Amino acid sequence: MRRILAFITLFCLVTSSFAVEIKNVRMWPAPDNTRLVFDLSAPVEYTLFSLKAPNRVVIDLKSSRFSGQLAHFNYAGTHIRAIRFARRKQGELRFVIDLDSKVQPKSFILKPQGEYGHRLVIDLYQAKKQAIKTPRKSYSLRQNGKRNVIIAIDAGHGGDDPGAIGQRGTREKDVVLAIAKRLEKLVRKEPGMTPVMIRKGDYYVGLKQRVRIARKKRADLFVSIHADAFRNGKAHGSSVFVLSERGASSEVARFLARSENRSDLIGGISLDDKDDLLKMVLVDMVKNSTIEDSHDVASRVLRNLKTVNHLHKSRVERAGFRVLKAPDVPSILVETAFISNPAEARKLRSSRHQLMLAKAILKGVRGYFHANPPPGTLLAQQKAKQHIIARGETLSGIAARYRVSIALLKRSNGLRSNTLQVGKVLHIPVS
């Protein structure tokens, strides 16, 4: 009997030593889903199923143990009411997610990446209701039948994907979101422009989904903001990328393209999943007009970044970033600085430097759209109204002719006095 008891004790010790440890459970609320991340000591076998009356999702983890405590999550804005767990027979661990409505769960295992080890990810999406077909409306303010130019602002990474990590734990996802929010405020103040944020908080948006959001909002430009990282900590400077059909144009660009594309795996989007939209993107991404427009915007942004930071390359670079593959939206990717460079990581943490970067990006974007306003926009209407000053004309007379104030006319043309130069072209603003 003693031998049997000793064997059972030894067996329990051996099997427990092989159990997968649940190190932590984290939650990331997002607008369209809630993500739960289980940090694991090793890959785990699990089953997931949903139950009704009441609604709940159950996850059974085989040969697992959890000696910690669940964090006090804030479930506001999610469909979760509570999360609980219990030990079951044969070393199985059961987590139950109590819900206030039906959800569509998706799950996958992630391999170690960066600061994270093995992870089990559970995404809870709101159950889809039968869609009512309605005409798609443009996401813009309208004035006199004219719309604003839509600027989609994409802060890279987010949530469980921190991006590159620099000195003092500076995380790419944090600094680029701060820059993106500053750019959003500047665009919102810009006459004739409306910003659309791809992500507004610390959560992950799949790379294909970022493109979908921009196209759904009918964006006229997609600006993705990142911070470089490279093996050599001395690498420094800002870069601007557009889509390359043949891949990257330099060793650094190739390295960055691979790094950014891998974040789809970090975010849980299978690289093998090719739906109809992606196929359409892959077919249409080679449209020369879109790429040419992207290059024009990128060149203007790069010239303005030069006034804020050293340029890593003096020309626009090309790489195969997935977020640049919208078929009909000019798209640029701005690498604001090298977060792997201690001096530049310090700058990226500075709110003043973040604002300077945002202003430089806006200046390039503004220059492009004032020169190439999309048809049907307020900017196009404004550009159409130009007046060539003739001999004998006065500023007050021109203002009265077009029914605008003298102050607005002077401000729109950068005039400091009422003196006019014959032959000069005046831009006539919309009053």
N, C-alpha and C positions, 0 to 999 in steps of 0.2 A: 504494500500500500504506500509506503514511504517513497519507493522508487517511482511509482505511478504519479504521486503528487509532485515529486521533484521533476519528473519529465514534463508534466503539464505546466509547471512554473517556468521551466526552461523554454518550453515551446512558446509560451505567452511572451516571454522576454525577447525571444528571437523574432517572432512575428511583429511585435510592437516596434522593434528596431528597424524593420523594413517598412513601417507604415509611413505614408506621405504626411508630412506635417503641413497644416494650414497655418502659415505664418501671420497672415493678416487678411482682412476683408475691407476693401475700399469701394466707395461709391462715387460715380461721376454723373450728375444730372445734366442732360442736354435738352434742347427744345423738342426733339422728336423721339427721344428714347432716354432710358436710364441704364447706365452701365455699372455692373457689379464686377469687381476684379478680386479673385482669390489668389493671393500670393502663395506659391507652393514650394516645397523643398525638392520636388521631383514631379514628373508627369503623373497624372492620376487617371484612373478609370472611373467614369461617372455615367449616370443616367439622369435625364431631365424630362419631366412631364408636367402637364398642367391639370388642375382640378377645378371643378365648379362648385358653387353653392356651399361655402363661399369661394370666390376666386382666389387661387393661389398657384404658385409655381414651386415644384419640389425638385431638389437636386440631391441625389444620393451619391456619395463619394466612397469608393471602395478602399479598404485598408488605409484609413485616414484617421488623423487625430487633430484636435484643436484644443489647445490648452489655454488659449487667450480668451479675451472677452470682445464681443462685438462693440464697435464704436457707437456713440450716441449720434446716429445720423439724423440729419434734418430732412424729413421726407416731404416737405412743402414743395409743391410743384411737380411731384412724381405721383405715380399710381400705387406706390408702396405704402402700406399701413404699418407693417412691422416685419422684422426678420428674426427668425428663431432657429435654433439647431438642437439636435439631440443625438446621442450615441445609440447605435442599433447593434444587432447581433453581428458576430463575425467581423468586428472592427469597422463596420460601415458607419459613416457619418451622414446624417440627413439635415439639410438646410431647407427651411420652408419660408417662402416669401409671401406674406399675406398682402392681398391687393384689394383696391376699392373698385376695380373694374377689370374686364378681360384684357389681356395683353398677348402679344405674339413674341415668345422668347426665342432668341438665337444664341448659340453657345459655340465656343471654340477654345482650343488650347494654344497658348503662345510659348515659343521657346525663349530662353534667356536673351535679352537684348539690352545693352547699355547697363544701367544701374538696376534693372529688373531681372529676376530669375524666371522660373517656370510660372505660368499664370493660367488660370481658368477664367474666361471672360463670359459673362452673361449679359446680353443686351435685351432689354424689355421694351418692345415697341407697342404703342397703342394699337389695339385691334382696328383694322381698317373698316370704315363704314362704306356703304355703297355710295360711290361718287355721283354727284349730280353735275351733268355736263353744263358748264357755263362758259361764255366767252372769256378768254384769258385777257386780263387787263394789264396795261403797262404800269410798272411800279415807279411812278414819277408824278411830280406835281405838274398840273396843267394850267396854263395861262393863255387866254385867247386862242385856245385850240392847239397850243404848242406845248411840247413836253420838255422836261429837264433831261439832261444827259445823265445816265446812270453809271456810277462808278462802283463796281464790286470790289470790296477790300477784304483780302484774305490773309488773316494771321496764321502762319504755318503752325503745324503740330497741335498740341493741346491735350488736355486730359491725361490719359495714361501714356501718351507719347510726349516726353519733355523736349524732344529735339536735342540739339547739341548742348553740352554743359561746359561752361567756362570757369574762370577763376572765381573763387568764393561761392561756388555752387550756382552761378548765374545760369538760369535755364532759358534756352531759346524761346520756348513757348510763352514765357512771361514777358520778355522784353519786346517781342514782335507784336504781342497783343497790345501792349502799352503804346507802341508806335502806331499801330492800326487805329486805335481809339482816338489818338491825336489827329491822325489824318482824317478820320470820319468827321470830327468837329470842324476841321478846316473846310472840307468839301461841303458840309452842310451850310456853311456861311457863304459859299461861293455862288454868285448869281448864275442861275441856269443849270445847276448841278445838284444831284441827289445821291448820297452814299447808301450802299447796301453792305452790311457786315456779314461775312460768311459765317464767322463764329463770334459771339459776343462775350463769351466767358471761357472758363477753363474746362473745356470738354473737347473731345476729338470729333472731327468731321472727316469721313472717308474722302480720299482724293477724287474719286468719281463724283461723289455727292457735292463737292465744292463746285465742280464744273456745272452740275445740274442746277444748283441754286442760282448761280450767275445767269444761266440761260433762262431759268424760270422767271427771274426778275427782269429779263430782257436787258441785261447790262450792255453798255456800249464799250466798256473796258473792264478787264479783270486784272487787278494788281495783287500779286501774292508777295507777302513780306516775310523774309527769313533772316537768319544770321549765320554766316559761314562757320565751318570748322574744318581744320585740316591737320594732318599729322605733324607738320612743322608749326610750332607755336609762334614763329616769327612771321608767318604769312599774315598780311594785313590789307586793308582797303575794301572799298565798296565795289559791287559788280551788279550789272543788270543783264538778265538772260531773256531770250526769246526761244521759241521752239526750233529745234534743229531736226531736220528730216534724216540726217545722216549721223546723229549722235552728237557728242560733245566736241567742243573746239579746242580743248586743252586738257592736260592731265587733271588739273583742279576741277574743271567743269565735269569731266567724266566721273571723278570721285563724288562730287556733289550730286550728280544726277542719280547715281546708284544709291546714295544715302537717302535722298528725299524719296525715291521710289520705294525704298524698303519700308518707309513709314506706313505704307498701306498694310503691310503685314502686322506692324505694331498696332495699327488701329483696328485690325481684324477683318479687313477686306481681302478676300482671297484673290491672289494675282491670276488664278486660273479662271475666275468667274468673268465671262465675257457675254454680257447681255446685248440686246439689240442697240441700246444707246451707245455702249462702248464701241460696238462694231461701226456704228455710224460715225463716231468721233474719229476712229482710226482711219476710216475712209476719207473723211472730209478735212482732216487736220492739215493736209498739204495744200489747202487753198492758198494760192499765192497772195491774193489781196489781203487776207487776214494776217498772214505772216509779215507782209510789207508794212501794214499799218502798225503791227506790234513793234517792228523795228524802228519805225518813226517815233513812236511814243518812248520806247526804251532809250533812244539816242538823246532825246530831250531831257529825260529824267537823269540819265548818266551825266550830262553836262552840268546839271544843277547840283547833283551829289558831289561833284568836284569841288564846289565851294564850301562843302561841309566836312568832307573826309577825303583822305587819299584814295585814289582809284586803284583797285587791284589790276585792272586792265583798262586801257584807254579806249577800248571799243566795246560795243555790245557783243556779248557772248551767246553762243547757241548750245542748247542741251535738251535732252529728251524728258524734261519734267512733265509728269502727268497732268499737273494743274494748268499747263499751258495749252492743252489739247482741245479746248473748246473750238468747235468747227467754225463758228461764225462770230466769235467775240475776240477782238484783239486782246492779247494777254501778255503780261510781262511778269517776271519774277525778280524782285529786288533783294539782293543779298546786302544788307545794310552795313555789315562789318564782319570781321572774324572774331567770333566769340571765344575761339581758342587762343586768341592773342590777349594777354593780360591787360595791356593798355586799352585795347578796343572794347574788351569786356567791361572795363571800368566806365568807358564812355556810354556804352549801351545802357548802363544802369542809371545814367543821369537823365532826369526829366527834361533838362534844357537841351541836351543833345538829341533826345528822342523827338522833341518838337522841331528842332532844326532839320532833322532827317525828313519828318513829315512835311515840312514846308518845301523842302527841295523836291520831294516827289510831286506835291501838288503843283508846283511851278511848272514842272515838265508836262504834267497832265493838262494843265490849263493852256499852256502854249500850243499843245497838239490840237485840242478841241476848238480853240479860237481860230486856228488855221484850217481845221477840217471838221467843222460842225456837222453832225448827222442831220440829214433832211428831216424837217418836221419839228426841230427843237428850237427853243428860245435863242440858243446861240446862233443857229443858222439864220433866224430872223434878224438878229442884231447885226450879223455880218453883212446881210443883204443891204442894210441901210448905211450907205457911205456917201459922203458929200465931198466933192473937190472944191476947195476954196477958190473963188474967182475974185478978180480985182474989184475993190469997192465994197465987198461984203463985210458985215460985222458979226460978232459972236451973238449979239442979242437978236439980230435979224435971222440968223440961221436957227437959233433956239426957237424963235417964234414960228418959223416955217415948219419945223418938225414937231412942234408942241412939246418941247422938253425944257426943263429949267436950264439956265446958264450954268449953275453950279454942277448939275449932273453931266452936262456936256463937257465941262472943263475936267471933271473928275475922271470921266470915261476916256479922255484923251491925254491925260497927264499934263494939262495946261496950267501954268502958274499965273498967267495974265490974260487979258482980253485981246492981246495983240495976235493977229493971224498972219500966216505966211501963205501967199498966193501959190496955188498948186498943191498944197498939202492936203492929204486925205483925212477927213474927220470921220470917226466912227460915231454913228448916231444911235445912242442907247434907247431901249424900250422904256418909256416913262412909267 
